[in-house]
Amino acid sequence: MQDEELALKAVSDAQRILEEYLKPQPRNNERAILDQLVEVLERPDLIVAVGRMHHR
């Protein structure tokens, strides 16, 4: 997968997580949401890809 594709997938995954969180419903899972976002945004391949994109 190319760097741009990895970045777009991560953004899409993060948006999906946030959309689920923003649905009107009782919330007691803020930590789980944060953990999911960290898991998406701290993927080693994504970190490397974003670093390469910054250096272009």
Gaussian input, Z-matrix of N, CA and C with variables (Angstrom, degrees):
# hf/3-21g

backbone

0 1
 N
 C     1     B1
 C     2     B2     1     A1
 N     3     B3     2     A2     1     D1
 C     4     B4     3     A3     2     D2
 C     5     B5     4     A4     3     D3
 N     6     B6     5     A5     4     D4
 C     7     B7     6     A6     5     D5
 C     8     B8     7     A7     6     D6
 N     9     B9     8     A8     7     D7
 C    10    B10     9     A9     8     D8
 C    11    B11    10    A10     9     D9
 N    12    B12    11    A11    10    D10
 C    13    B13    12    A12    11    D11
 C    14    B14    13    A13    12    D12
 N    15    B15    14    A14    13    D13
 C    16    B16    15    A15    14    D14
 C    17    B17    16    A16    15    D15
 N    18    B18    17    A17    16    D16
 C    19    B19    18    A18    17    D17
 C    20    B20    19    A19    18    D18
 N    21    B21    20    A20    19    D19
 C    22    B22    21    A21    20    D20
 C    23    B23    22    A22    21    D21
 N    24    B24    23    A23    22    D22
 C    25    B25    24    A24    23    D23
 C    26    B26    25    A25    24    D24
 N    27    B27    26    A26    25    D25
 C    28    B28    27    A27    26    D26
 C    29    B29    28    A28    27    D27
 N    30    B30    29    A29    28    D28
 C    31    B31    30    A30    29    D29
 C    32    B32    31    A31    30    D30
 N    33    B33    32    A32    31    D31
 C    34    B34    33    A33    32    D32
 C    35    B35    34    A34    33    D33
 N    36    B36    35    A35    34    D34
 C    37    B37    36    A36    35    D35
 C    38    B38    37    A37    36    D36
 N    39    B39    38    A38    37    D37
 C    40    B40    39    A39    38    D38
 C    41    B41    40    A40    39    D39
 N    42    B42    41    A41    40    D40
 C    43    B43    42    A42    41    D41
 C    44    B44    43    A43    42    D42
 N    45    B45    44    A44    43    D43
 C    46    B46    45    A45    44    D44
 C    47    B47    46    A46    45    D45
 N    48    B48    47    A47    46    D46
 C    49    B49    48    A48    47    D47
 C    50    B50    49    A49    48    D48
 N    51    B51    50    A50    49    D49
 C    52    B52    51    A51    50    D50
 C    53    B53    52    A52    51    D51
 N    54    B54    53    A53    52    D52
 C    55    B55    54    A54    53    D53
 C    56    B56    55    A55    54    D54
 N    57    B57    56    A56    55    D55
 C    58    B58    57    A57    56    D56
 C    59    B59    58    A58    57    D57
 N    60    B60    59    A59    58    D58
 C    61    B61    60    A60    59    D59
 C    62    B62    61    A61    60    D60
 N    63    B63    62    A62    61    D61
 C    64    B64    63    A63    62    D62
 C    65    B65    64    A64    63    D63
 N    66    B66    65    A65    64    D64
 C    67    B67    66    A66    65    D65
 C    68    B68    67    A67    66    D66
 N    69    B69    68    A68    67    D67
 C    70    B70    69    A69    68    D68
 C    71    B71    70    A70    69    D69
 N    72    B72    71    A71    70    D70
 C    73    B73    72    A72    71    D71
 C    74    B74    73    A73    72    D72
 N    75    B75    74    A74    73    D73
 C    76    B76    75    A75    74    D74
 C    77    B77    76    A76    75    D75
 N    78    B78    77    A77    76    D76
 C    79    B79    78    A78    77    D77
 C    80    B80    79    A79    78    D78
 N    81    B81    80    A80    79    D79
 C    82    B82    81    A81    80    D80
 C    83    B83    82    A82    81    D81
 N    84    B84    83    A83    82    D82
 C    85    B85    84    A84    83    D83
 C    86    B86    85    A85    84    D84
 N    87    B87    86    A86    85    D85
 C    88    B88    87    A87    86    D86
 C    89    B89    88    A88    87    D87
 N    90    B90    89    A89    88    D88
 C    91    B91    90    A90    89    D89
 C    92    B92    91    A91    90    D90
 N    93    B93    92    A92    91    D91
 C    94    B94    93    A93    92    D92
 C    95    B95    94    A94    93    D93
 N    96    B96    95    A95    94    D94
 C    97    B97    96    A96    95    D95
 C    98    B98    97    A97    96    D96
 N    99    B99    98    A98    97    D97
 C   100   B100    99    A99    98    D98
 C   101   B101   100   A100    99    D99
 N   102   B102   101   A101   100   D100
 C   103   B103   102   A102   101   D101
 C   104   B104   103   A103   102   D102
 N   105   B105   104   A104   103   D103
 C   106   B106   105   A105   104   D104
 C   107   B107   106   A106   105   D105
 N   108   B108   107   A107   106   D106
 C   109   B109   108   A108   107   D107
 C   110   B110   109   A109   108   D108
 N   111   B111   110   A110   109   D109
 C   112   B112   111   A111   110   D110
 C   113   B113   112   A112   111   D111
 N   114   B114   113   A113   112   D112
 C   115   B115   114   A114   113   D113
 C   116   B116   115   A115   114   D114
 N   117   B117   116   A116   115   D115
 C   118   B118   117   A117   116   D116
 C   119   B119   118   A118   117   D117
 N   120   B120   119   A119   118   D118
 C   121   B121   120   A120   119   D119
 C   122   B122   121   A121   120   D120
 N   123   B123   122   A122   121   D121
 C   124   B124   123   A123   122   D122
 C   125   B125   124   A124   123   D123
 N   126   B126   125   A125   124   D124
 C   127   B127   126   A126   125   D125
 C   128   B128   127   A127   126   D126
 N   129   B129   128   A128   127   D127
 C   130   B130   129   A129   128   D128
 C   131   B131   130   A130   129   D129
 N   132   B132   131   A131   130   D130
 C   133   B133   132   A132   131   D131
 C   134   B134   133   A133   132   D132
 N   135   B135   134   A134   133   D133
 C   136   B136   135   A135   134   D134
 C   137   B137   136   A136   135   D135
 N   138   B138   137   A137   136   D136
 C   139   B139   138   A138   137   D137
 C   140   B140   139   A139   138   D138
 N   141   B141   140   A140   139   D139
 C   142   B142   141   A141   140   D140
 C   143   B143   142   A142   141   D141
 N   144   B144   143   A143   142   D142
 C   145   B145   144   A144   143   D143
 C   146   B146   145   A145   144   D144
 N   147   B147   146   A146   145   D145
 C   148   B148   147   A147   146   D146
 C   149   B149   148   A148   147   D147
 N   150   B150   149   A149   148   D148
 C   151   B151   150   A150   149   D149
 C   152   B152   151   A151   150   D150
 N   153   B153   152   A152   151   D151
 C   154   B154   153   A153   152   D152
 C   155   B155   154   A154   153   D153
 N   156   B156   155   A155   154   D154
 C   157   B157   156   A156   155   D155
 C   158   B158   157   A157   156   D156
 N   159   B159   158   A158   157   D157
 C   160   B160   159   A159   158   D158
 C   161   B161   160   A160   159   D159
 N   162   B162   161   A161   160   D160
 C   163   B163   162   A162   161   D161
 C   164   B164   163   A163   162   D162
 N   165   B165   164   A164   163   D163
 C   166   B166   165   A165   164   D164
 C   167   B167   166   A166   165   D165

   B1=1.4571
   B2=1.5323
   B3=1.3029
   B4=1.4530
   B5=1.5224
   B6=1.3441
   B7=1.4649
   B8=1.5244
   B9=1.3123
   B10=1.4623
   B11=1.5251
   B12=1.3121
   B13=1.4686
   B14=1.5242
   B15=1.3300
   B16=1.4706
   B17=1.5271
   B18=1.3296
   B19=1.4590
   B20=1.5265
   B21=1.3201
   B22=1.4698
   B23=1.5282
   B24=1.3173
   B25=1.4653
   B26=1.5199
   B27=1.3376
   B28=1.4666
   B29=1.5200
   B30=1.3287
   B31=1.4660
   B32=1.5267
   B33=1.3096
   B34=1.4658
   B35=1.5301
   B36=1.3235
   B37=1.4656
   B38=1.5224
   B39=1.3256
   B40=1.4675
   B41=1.5254
   B42=1.3237
   B43=1.4682
   B44=1.5277
   B45=1.3282
   B46=1.4594
   B47=1.5289
   B48=1.3355
   B49=1.4673
   B50=1.5252
   B51=1.3296
   B52=1.4636
   B53=1.5263
   B54=1.3295
   B55=1.4677
   B56=1.5235
   B57=1.3165
   B58=1.4659
   B59=1.5263
   B60=1.3237
   B61=1.4598
   B62=1.5286
   B63=1.3224
   B64=1.4612
   B65=1.5226
   B66=1.3108
   B67=1.4661
   B68=1.5240
   B69=1.3270
   B70=1.4658
   B71=1.5319
   B72=1.2900
   B73=1.4645
   B74=1.5190
   B75=1.2995
   B76=1.4660
   B77=1.5310
   B78=1.3249
   B79=1.4668
   B80=1.5187
   B81=1.2829
   B82=1.4612
   B83=1.5262
   B84=1.3273
   B85=1.4507
   B86=1.5202
   B87=1.3303
   B88=1.4628
   B89=1.5242
   B90=1.3112
   B91=1.4607
   B92=1.5322
   B93=1.3118
   B94=1.4611
   B95=1.5238
   B96=1.3173
   B97=1.4603
   B98=1.5249
   B99=1.3085
   B100=1.4630
   B101=1.5290
   B102=1.3150
   B103=1.4691
   B104=1.5188
   B105=1.3270
   B106=1.4685
   B107=1.5229
   B108=1.3297
   B109=1.4621
   B110=1.5179
   B111=1.3228
   B112=1.4658
   B113=1.5230
   B114=1.3176
   B115=1.4645
   B116=1.5314
   B117=1.3255
   B118=1.4666
   B119=1.5303
   B120=1.3198
   B121=1.4630
   B122=1.5266
   B123=1.3099
   B124=1.4625
   B125=1.5223
   B126=1.3185
   B127=1.4585
   B128=1.5281
   B129=1.3235
   B130=1.4783
   B131=1.5233
   B132=1.3189
   B133=1.4645
   B134=1.5211
   B135=1.3216
   B136=1.4590
   B137=1.5232
   B138=1.3120
   B139=1.4664
   B140=1.5275
   B141=1.3232
   B142=1.4595
   B143=1.5311
   B144=1.3257
   B145=1.4554
   B146=1.5340
   B147=1.3061
   B148=1.4609
   B149=1.5227
   B150=1.3157
   B151=1.4643
   B152=1.5210
   B153=1.3182
   B154=1.4696
   B155=1.5180
   B156=1.3161
   B157=1.4590
   B158=1.5332
   B159=1.3267
   B160=1.4730
   B161=1.5171
   B162=1.3001
   B163=1.4652
   B164=1.5229
   B165=1.3010
   B166=1.4741
   B167=1.4943
   A1=108.02
   A2=116.28
   A3=120.69
   A4=111.11
   A5=114.86
   A6=120.64
   A7=112.12
   A8=116.63
   A9=120.37
   A10=111.24
   A11=116.46
   A12=120.55
   A13=111.02
   A14=116.49
   A15=120.05
   A16=110.48
   A17=116.03
   A18=120.10
   A19=111.17
   A20=116.84
   A21=119.90
   A22=111.37
   A23=117.22
   A24=120.19
   A25=110.70
   A26=116.52
   A27=120.07
   A28=111.16
   A29=117.12
   A30=120.41
   A31=109.73
   A32=117.15
   A33=120.61
   A34=111.19
   A35=116.47
   A36=120.34
   A37=110.96
   A38=116.68
   A39=120.54
   A40=110.46
   A41=117.56
   A42=120.53
   A43=111.05
   A44=116.57
   A45=120.48
   A46=110.66
   A47=116.14
   A48=120.78
   A49=110.09
   A50=117.20
   A51=120.84
   A52=111.91
   A53=117.34
   A54=120.04
   A55=110.87
   A56=115.98
   A57=120.22
   A58=110.34
   A59=116.21
   A60=121.18
   A61=111.75
   A62=116.86
   A63=120.66
   A64=113.67
   A65=118.15
   A66=119.99
   A67=109.13
   A68=116.57
   A69=118.38
   A70=110.76
   A71=114.56
   A72=121.64
   A73=107.67
   A74=117.57
   A75=119.21
   A76=109.41
   A77=115.68
   A78=120.03
   A79=110.37
   A80=114.44
   A81=119.76
   A82=108.97
   A83=114.69
   A84=119.29
   A85=112.46
   A86=116.93
   A87=119.79
   A88=111.62
   A89=117.17
   A90=120.06
   A91=110.96
   A92=117.65
   A93=120.82
   A94=110.54
   A95=116.94
   A96=121.11
   A97=109.63
   A98=116.74
   A99=120.73
   A100=110.72
   A101=116.84
   A102=120.57
   A103=111.70
   A104=117.07
   A105=120.54
   A106=111.17
   A107=116.41
   A108=119.74
   A109=111.93
   A110=116.58
   A111=120.40
   A112=109.99
   A113=116.73
   A114=120.56
   A115=111.24
   A116=116.43
   A117=120.62
   A118=110.84
   A119=116.85
   A120=120.63
   A121=114.35
   A122=117.85
   A123=120.83
   A124=112.23
   A125=117.95
   A126=120.66
   A127=108.63
   A128=117.10
   A129=119.14
   A130=113.00
   A131=118.44
   A132=119.75
   A133=111.41
   A134=117.22
   A135=120.90
   A136=110.49
   A137=117.45
   A138=121.13
   A139=110.26
   A140=116.61
   A141=120.80
   A142=110.60
   A143=116.57
   A144=120.63
   A145=111.77
   A146=117.13
   A147=120.63
   A148=109.87
   A149=117.57
   A150=120.85
   A151=111.27
   A152=116.05
   A153=118.83
   A154=111.15
   A155=117.26
   A156=120.41
   A157=110.99
   A158=117.07
   A159=120.78
   A160=111.84
   A161=117.02
   A162=120.75
   A163=113.45
   A164=118.30
   A165=120.75
   A166=111.05
   D1=137.04
   D2=179.91
   D3=-76.54
   D4=160.57
   D5=-177.28
   D6=-54.14
   D7=-46.32
   D8=-178.55
   D9=-63.22
   D10=-38.71
   D11=178.45
   D12=-65.15
   D13=-40.96
   D14=177.48
   D15=-61.95
   D16=-44.15
   D17=-179.47
   D18=-64.64
   D19=-44.03
   D20=179.56
   D21=-64.18
   D22=-39.40
   D23=177.89
   D24=-63.10
   D25=-43.28
   D26=179.58
   D27=-62.98
   D28=-42.37
   D29=178.62
   D30=-63.93
   D31=-43.34
   D32=178.67
   D33=-62.30
   D34=-43.28
   D35=178.45
   D36=-62.94
   D37=-43.26
   D38=179.59
   D39=-65.02
   D40=-40.56
   D41=178.01
   D42=-62.76
   D43=-40.80
   D44=178.96
   D45=-61.77
   D46=-43.12
   D47=179.01
   D48=-62.54
   D49=-44.76
   D50=-179.55
   D51=-67.49
   D52=-38.03
   D53=176.98
   D54=-60.50
   D55=-41.92
   D56=178.07
   D57=-63.03
   D58=-42.23
   D59=-179.97
   D60=-64.96
   D61=-35.68
   D62=-174.86
   D63=-82.64
   D64=-4.94
   D65=175.61
   D66=-62.56
   D67=141.44
   D68=179.34
   D69=-68.72
   D70=107.17
   D71=179.10
   D72=-164.40
   D73=160.47
   D74=176.90
   D75=-61.31
   D76=138.44
   D77=-178.00
   D78=-116.43
   D79=124.64
   D80=171.32
   D81=-144.69
   D82=22.88
   D83=-174.89
   D84=-125.47
   D85=32.17
   D86=-177.78
   D87=-57.75
   D88=-39.29
   D89=-179.58
   D90=-65.19
   D91=-38.86
   D92=178.71
   D93=-64.98
   D94=-39.58
   D95=178.03
   D96=-64.27
   D97=-46.62
   D98=178.39
   D99=-59.82
   D100=-43.77
   D101=177.98
   D102=-60.34
   D103=-40.44
   D104=178.45
   D105=-64.65
   D106=-42.74
   D107=178.93
   D108=-64.43
   D109=-42.35
   D110=177.92
   D111=-62.14
   D112=-42.26
   D113=179.24
   D114=-59.28
   D115=-41.19
   D116=179.82
   D117=-70.18
   D118=-47.55
   D119=-171.02
   D120=-83.56
   D121=-13.87
   D122=179.89
   D123=-106.90
   D124=20.07
   D125=175.76
   D126=-62.87
   D127=129.70
   D128=-177.79
   D129=-55.31
   D130=-41.27
   D131=-179.17
   D132=-66.69
   D133=-33.08
   D134=177.61
   D135=-69.62
   D136=-42.94
   D137=179.69
   D138=-59.86
   D139=-44.06
   D140=178.28
   D141=-64.33
   D142=-44.60
   D143=-179.24
   D144=-61.91
   D145=-44.25
   D146=179.72
   D147=-65.06
   D148=-38.60
   D149=176.53
   D150=-60.28
   D151=-43.96
   D152=178.19
   D153=-64.65
   D154=-39.60
   D155=-179.71
   D156=-64.54
   D157=-35.39
   D158=177.86
   D159=-66.59
   D160=-30.68
   D161=-176.02
   D162=-89.49
   D163=3.50
   D164=179.11
   D165=-83.94

